[in-house]
Amino acid sequence: MLYASPILISLLGVVAFNVSFQLSLLVGIAISVGINQFDKRRDEKYDLKEHPLKTIYKGVKLPMVIAIVGIFLYRNTVNEIDEIIIFLNHLLDQGMPIELLIFLSTAVLCFPLAATNPGIAILFPMLLPLAPDYETKLLYAMFIYTSSFIFYYISPLHLCQVLTLEYFHVKIKELYKNYLVILPLTYGVMLIIYYINMVLK
C-alpha cells in the first residue's frame, strides 16, 4: 500500500475531495519523493545520487509533452463539433442498422480521440431511448461500450500506449501483434452474446 499511495492519493483527491487534478497530482509526486527519501535512508540502493527535482526534470521529455498536449487539444476540439451528432442522427433516419451505426460511429469517435467517453457520451443518449425494452437497452449499451473500448484500445494516440512505446523503445507494429487474437476474440464474444440475446428475445 505504501508504494501505491501516490497514485491512490492522487485519485482520491479528485474523486473523494473534489481537488483539482493538477493539485492532486502534485501531492502524489511529493509523496513519491518522500517515499524515495525514506527508502534511501534504509538502503543505499535507492539513493539516486542526485536531487529529486533534477530526477523529475530529467524524466520530462519535450516530444512526449508535445504529444500529450496535442492529443488533448485534438480531443477537446472534436468533442465540441455538434455536426457529428447531427450527421449520426441523419444516418439513423436514413435507415442504417443500429449495429452498423454503432460500429462506424465508435470507430470515427474513439479511434482518433483515443478515448471511450466520446462514443459513450454521444451514442448512449441517442440510441438507448430507441430500445423497445430494458433488455434491448442493455444489449445496445454493451455493443456501444465494447466497440468504444476496442477502438480506444487500438488507437496509436492512446496515452498509455504512447508512454509505453516511448519508455520501452518498442515499435507500435510490434505492440499490435499482441492484439491480433485477444481483441478480435473479445469483440467476437460480444457479438455472439448480442445476437443470441436478440434472437431469444
Residue pairs with C-beta under 8 A, 6 or more apart in sequence:
1 8
2 35
3 35
5 31
5 35
6 28
6 29
6 31
6 32
6 35
7 28
9 24
9 27
9 28
9 31
10 24
10 25
10 27
10 28
11 24
12 24
13 19
13 23
13 24
13 27
13 28
14 20
14 21
14 24
19 27
29 56
33 52
36 46
36 48
36 52
37 52
39 46
40 46
40 47
40 48
48 55
61 166
63 166
64 162
64 163
64 166
67 162
68 159
68 162
71 114
71 157
71 159
71 162
74 112
74 113
74 157
75 113
75 114
75 115
75 118
78 84
78 109
78 112
78 113
78 118
79 113
79 118
84 108
84 109
84 122
85 122
85 126
88 101
88 105
88 122
88 123
88 126
89 126
91 101
92 98
92 101
92 126
92 127
98 127
98 130
98 140
99 143
99 194
101 127
102 123
102 127
102 140
102 143
102 144
102 147
103 147
105 119
105 122
105 123
106 119
106 123
106 144
106 147
106 148
106 150
106 151
107 147
107 151
109 118
109 119
109 122
109 148
109 151
110 116
110 118
110 119
110 147
110 148
110 149
110 151
110 152
110 155
111 151
111 152
111 154
111 155
112 155
112 157
113 152
113 155
113 157
114 152
114 155
114 156
114 157
114 158
114 159
115 152
116 145
116 148
116 149
116 152
118 148
119 144
119 147
119 148
119 151
119 152
120 144
120 145
120 148
123 144
123 148
124 141
124 144
127 140
127 144
128 137
128 140
128 141
130 140
131 137
131 139
131 140
133 201
135 197
135 201
136 198
136 201
139 194
139 197
139 198
142 190
142 193
142 194
143 190
143 194
146 186
146 187
146 190
147 187
150 183
150 186
150 187
152 158
153 179
153 183
154 176
154 179
154 183
155 161
156 162
156 172
161 172
161 175
164 170
164 175
165 171
165 172
165 175
